[in-house]
Amino acid sequence: MEEGKRVQKMKFQLINNVIIIPVEVNGSSLSFILDSGVSTPILFNLTGQDSIQINDVTEVKLRG
């Protein structure tokens, strides 16, 4: 955020009551799902071909 500012506006998509925020990490464009009910963020659908470098990754299987 800019120095001295307490508020920043950003664009997002609202899809089926889910807030999707476009983000850029290490030059890669990603979509972030905003969920205030989780304690740890989850990145999913990353393949070996993705150009993003993330350290300390743990793979988990989710059912639902």
DRENDO-225476 format. One record per residue: z, y, x of N, C-alpha, C, O in turn. Coordinates in steps of 0.001 Angstrom, whole numbers. Atoms other than C-alpha are relative to their C-alpha. Last residue first. Layout:
BEGIN
<n_z:Z	n_y:Y	n_x:X	ca_z:Z	ca_y:Y	ca_x:X	c_z:Z	c_y:Y	c_x:X	o_z:Z	o_y:Y	o_x:X>
...
This chain:
BEGIN
<n_z:-377	n_y:-804	n_x:1160	ca_z:-637	ca_y:-33445	ca_x:-15737	c_z:-1038	c_y:-57	c_x:-1093	o_z:-868	o_y:569	o_x:-2139>
<n_z:486	n_y:626	n_x:1227	ca_z:-588	ca_y:-35102	ca_x:-12424	c_z:387	c_y:874	c_x:-1162	o_z:1415	o_y:1551	o_x:-1138>
<n_z:-542	n_y:-496	n_x:1262	ca_z:-289	ca_y:-33395	ca_x:-9066	c_z:-607	c_y:-763	c_x:-1140	o_z:-1800	o_y:-1065	o_x:-1120>
<n_z:794	n_y:443	n_x:1134	ca_z:-784	ca_y:-34986	ca_x:-5638	c_z:702	c_y:448	c_x:-1271	o_z:1898	o_y:215	o_x:-1442>
<n_z:-769	n_y:624	n_x:1073	ca_z:612	ca_y:-33099	ca_x:-2666	c_z:-949	c_y:-401	c_x:-1102	o_z:-1991	o_y:228	o_x:-1287>
<n_z:778	n_y:428	n_x:1152	ca_z:-967	ca_y:-32176	ca_x:672	c_z:917	c_y:-684	c_x:-1013	o_z:1710	o_y:-1552	o_x:-648>
<n_z:-451	n_y:1288	n_x:488	ca_z:1173	ca_y:-30184	ca_x:3078	c_z:-818	c_y:-359	c_x:-1233	o_z:-953	o_y:450	o_x:-2151>
<n_z:502	n_y:429	n_x:1303	ca_z:-242	ca_y:-27324	ca_x:5127	c_z:544	c_y:-1389	c_x:-324	o_z:579	o_y:-2269	o_x:536>
<n_z:-1126	n_y:628	n_x:702	ca_z:1755	ca_y:-25770	ca_x:7999	c_z:-383	c_y:-398	c_x:-1416	o_z:317	o_y:-52	o_x:-2367>
<n_z:-908	n_y:856	n_x:-775	ca_z:-1109	ca_y:-23515	ca_x:9163	c_z:1090	c_y:-560	c_x:-907	o_z:1337	o_y:-31	o_x:-1991>
<n_z:-1361	n_y:-70	n_x:524	ca_z:-4019	ca_y:-22130	ca_x:7120	c_z:854	c_y:-990	c_x:774	o_z:482	o_y:-2154	o_x:924>
<n_z:-926	n_y:725	n_x:-870	ca_z:-7430	ca_y:-21328	ca_x:8624	c_z:1412	c_y:203	c_x:-526	o_z:1920	o_y:1324	o_x:-522>
<n_z:-1327	n_y:-603	n_x:-100	ca_z:-10036	ca_y:-20317	ca_x:6026	c_z:917	c_y:-890	c_x:841	o_z:924	o_y:-2110	o_x:677>
<n_z:-123	n_y:-742	n_x:-1250	ca_z:-13641	ca_y:-21325	ca_x:6683	c_z:1383	c_y:611	c_x:184	o_z:1631	o_y:1272	o_x:1193>
<n_z:-459	n_y:-1371	n_x:221	ca_z:-13767	ca_y:-24026	ca_x:4039	c_z:253	c_y:685	c_x:1339	o_z:672	o_y:43	o_x:2302>
<n_z:1083	n_y:-936	n_x:-280	ca_z:-15830	ca_y:-27080	ca_x:5003	c_z:431	c_y:1448	c_x:-191	o_z:-316	o_y:2357	o_x:168>
<n_z:155	n_y:-135	n_x:-1443	ca_z:-12824	ca_y:-29395	ca_x:5279	c_z:-1078	c_y:990	c_x:378	o_z:-1145	o_y:1407	o_x:1534>
<n_z:664	n_y:1132	n_x:-643	ca_z:-12167	ca_y:-28771	ca_x:1626	c_z:-72	c_y:243	c_x:1495	o_z:260	o_y:1325	o_x:1979>
<n_z:474	n_y:-372	n_x:-1326	ca_z:-9734	ca_y:-26538	ca_x:-256	c_z:-606	c_y:-1240	c_x:643	o_z:-11	o_y:-2317	o_x:592>
<n_z:1450	n_y:149	n_x:-113	ca_z:-9505	ca_y:-27297	ca_x:-3981	c_z:-526	c_y:544	c_x:1324	o_z:-1622	o_y:1102	o_x:1372>
<n_z:613	n_y:1268	n_x:335	ca_z:-5941	ca_y:-26036	ca_x:-4291	c_z:-1504	c_y:71	c_x:151	o_z:-2094	o_y:1149	o_x:222>
<n_z:1444	n_y:-171	n_x:-165	ca_z:-3633	ca_y:-23416	ca_x:-2890	c_z:-627	c_y:-1347	c_x:-287	o_z:-147	o_y:-2374	o_x:195>
<n_z:795	n_y:1202	n_x:-209	ca_z:-86	ca_y:-23575	ca_x:-4271	c_z:-1458	c_y:411	c_x:128	o_z:-1993	o_y:1098	o_x:-742>
<n_z:1404	n_y:-38	n_x:438	ca_z:2438	ca_y:-20748	ca_x:-4016	c_z:-731	c_y:-1292	c_x:347	o_z:-398	o_y:-1966	o_x:1322>
<n_z:892	n_y:114	n_x:-1153	ca_z:6136	ca_y:-21659	ca_x:-3696	c_z:-1440	c_y:34	c_x:-482	o_z:-1789	o_y:-703	o_x:-1404>
<n_z:-735	n_y:-476	n_x:-1172	ca_z:8923	ca_y:-20681	ca_x:-6134	c_z:-861	c_y:-9	c_x:1254	o_z:-600	o_y:747	o_x:2189>
<n_z:-42	n_y:969	n_x:-1100	ca_z:6776	ca_y:-20868	ca_x:-9246	c_z:747	c_y:585	c_x:1184	o_z:724	o_y:1795	o_x:1412>
<n_z:-961	n_y:1082	n_x:215	ca_z:7398	ca_y:-19077	ca_x:-12559	c_z:79	c_y:-1010	c_x:1119	o_z:823	o_y:-1984	o_x:1001>
<n_z:-1329	n_y:-449	n_x:-393	ca_z:5772	ca_y:-15737	ca_x:-11688	c_z:1052	c_y:-1097	c_x:-149	o_z:2214	o_y:-885	o_x:198>
<n_z:-944	n_y:776	n_x:797	ca_z:2324	ca_y:-17310	ca_x:-11759	c_z:1402	c_y:362	c_x:468	o_z:1823	o_y:-55	o_x:1547>
<n_z:-1323	n_y:-619	n_x:24	ca_z:-573	ca_y:-15173	ca_x:-10551	c_z:890	c_y:-778	c_x:-947	o_z:618	o_y:-851	o_x:-2145>
<n_z:-581	n_y:94	n_x:1343	ca_z:-3553	ca_y:-17415	ca_x:-9860	c_z:1408	c_y:557	c_x:69	o_z:2258	o_y:24	o_x:782>
<n_z:-1428	n_y:316	n_x:10	ca_z:-5275	ca_y:-16241	ca_x:-6673	c_z:475	c_y:-8	c_x:-1440	o_z:240	o_y:948	o_x:-2179>
<n_z:-595	n_y:-409	n_x:1269	ca_z:-9064	ca_y:-16349	ca_x:-6372	c_z:1441	c_y:-488	c_x:-18	o_z:1710	o_y:-1668	o_x:212>
<n_z:-688	n_y:1034	n_x:770	ca_z:-10486	ca_y:-16464	ca_x:-2855	c_z:457	c_y:576	c_x:-1329	o_z:474	o_y:1793	o_x:-1512>
<n_z:-354	n_y:-441	n_x:1347	ca_z:-12925	ca_y:-14454	ca_x:-728	c_z:571	c_y:-1169	c_x:-783	o_z:-48	o_y:-2230	o_x:-865>
<n_z:458	n_y:900	n_x:1055	ca_z:-12824	ca_y:-15499	ca_x:2936	c_z:464	c_y:515	c_x:-1352	o_z:1641	o_y:831	o_x:-1525>
<n_z:1414	n_y:-188	n_x:272	ca_z:-12609	ca_y:-12802	ca_x:5651	c_z:-573	c_y:-908	c_x:-1066	o_z:-1763	o_y:-815	o_x:-1366>
<n_z:776	n_y:265	n_x:-1213	ca_z:-9257	ca_y:-14018	ca_x:6999	c_z:-1498	c_y:69	c_x:-258	o_z:-2255	o_y:-740	o_x:279>
<n_z:-864	n_y:503	n_x:-1061	ca_z:-7832	ca_y:-13988	ca_x:3474	c_z:-885	c_y:-377	c_x:1177	o_z:-1772	o_y:-1220	o_x:1046>
<n_z:762	n_y:348	n_x:-1194	ca_z:-9510	ca_y:-11889	ca_x:776	c_z:983	c_y:-389	c_x:1086	o_z:1881	o_y:382	o_x:1424>
<n_z:-631	n_y:-342	n_x:-1277	ca_z:-8014	ca_y:-11759	ca_x:-2702	c_z:-954	c_y:-377	c_x:1130	o_z:-1862	o_y:-1188	o_x:950>
<n_z:845	n_y:254	n_x:-1174	ca_z:-9397	ca_y:-11699	ca_x:-6272	c_z:724	c_y:455	c_x:1274	o_z:1247	o_y:1568	o_x:1326>
<n_z:126	n_y:-1171	n_x:-857	ca_z:-6582	ca_y:-11889	ca_x:-8836	c_z:-902	c_y:-346	c_x:1173	o_z:-643	o_y:-1317	o_x:1884>
<n_z:716	n_y:365	n_x:-1216	ca_z:-6688	ca_y:-14350	ca_x:-11752	c_z:-243	c_y:1271	c_x:804	o_z:-848	o_y:2219	o_x:304>
<n_z:463	n_y:-1158	n_x:-755	ca_z:-4097	ca_y:-13830	ca_x:-14509	c_z:-593	c_y:-484	c_x:1318	o_z:83	o_y:-1136	o_x:2113>
<n_z:-283	n_y:168	n_x:-1420	ca_z:-3831	ca_y:-16805	ca_x:-16861	c_z:-599	c_y:1198	c_x:731	o_z:-1758	o_y:1552	o_x:512>
<n_z:-1363	n_y:-465	n_x:-299	ca_z:-3595	ca_y:-16226	ca_x:-20631	c_z:429	c_y:-257	c_x:1440	o_z:1626	o_y:-316	o_x:1722>
<n_z:-934	n_y:905	n_x:692	ca_z:-6775	ca_y:-18273	ca_x:-21215	c_z:1458	c_y:302	c_x:340	o_z:2235	o_y:-603	o_x:644>
<n_z:720	n_y:1150	n_x:530	ca_z:-8668	ca_y:-16171	ca_x:-18628	c_z:1021	c_y:-974	c_x:-584	o_z:1852	o_y:-1515	o_x:145>
<n_z:-921	n_y:714	n_x:871	ca_z:-7428	ca_y:-12671	ca_x:-17787	c_z:-791	c_y:-1108	c_x:-682	o_z:-1637	o_y:-836	o_x:-1534>
<n_z:602	n_y:630	n_x:1172	ca_z:-9372	ca_y:-11327	ca_x:-14826	c_z:1105	c_y:-691	c_x:-779	o_z:2017	o_y:-1272	o_x:-191>
<n_z:-292	n_y:1412	n_x:178	ca_z:-7930	ca_y:-8869	ca_x:-12322	c_z:-767	c_y:-510	c_x:-1208	o_z:-1280	o_y:273	o_x:-2008>
<n_z:768	n_y:683	n_x:1030	ca_z:-8567	ca_y:-5409	ca_x:-10881	c_z:410	c_y:-1460	c_x:-56	o_z:778	o_y:-2049	o_x:960>
<n_z:947	n_y:985	n_x:-508	ca_z:-5862	ca_y:-3645	ca_x:-8921	c_z:-701	c_y:-686	c_x:-1162	o_z:-129	o_y:-850	o_x:-2240>
<n_z:778	n_y:659	n_x:1038	ca_z:-3766	ca_y:-534	ca_x:-9402	c_z:-944	c_y:-994	c_x:649	o_z:-1475	o_y:-749	o_x:1732>
<n_z:1404	n_y:174	n_x:-354	ca_z:-1113	ca_y:394	ca_x:-6835	c_z:-690	c_y:-734	c_x:-1136	o_z:-158	o_y:-1715	o_x:-1656>
<n_z:804	n_y:706	n_x:991	ca_z:2329	ca_y:1819	ca_x:-7441	c_z:-1432	c_y:-113	c_x:518	o_z:-1960	o_y:809	o_x:1139>
<n_z:-811	n_y:1092	n_x:523	ca_z:5119	ca_y:2943	ca_x:-5101	c_z:-785	c_y:-865	c_x:-975	o_z:-311	o_y:-1924	o_x:-1385>
<n_z:342	n_y:428	n_x:1364	ca_z:3064	ca_y:5239	ca_x:-2901	c_z:870	c_y:-1178	c_x:-403	o_z:1193	o_y:-2039	o_x:415>
<n_z:-531	n_y:-916	n_x:1002	ca_z:4553	ca_y:7095	ca_x:106	c_z:-319	c_y:-388	c_x:-1440	o_z:179	o_y:247	o_x:-2369>
<n_z:-1325	n_y:-539	n_x:-296	ca_z:2373	ca_y:5298	ca_x:2643	c_z:418	c_y:1002	c_x:-1059	o_z:-363	o_y:1874	o_x:-1439>
<n_z:32	n_y:-1256	n_x:-727	ca_z:-573	ca_y:3535	ca_x:1048	c_z:1414	c_y:537	c_x:184	o_z:2288	o_y:335	o_x:-660>
<n_z:0	n_y:-1184	n_x:841	ca_z:0	ca_y:0	ca_x:0	c_z:0	c_y:1235	c_x:878	o_z:475	o_y:1225	o_x:2013>
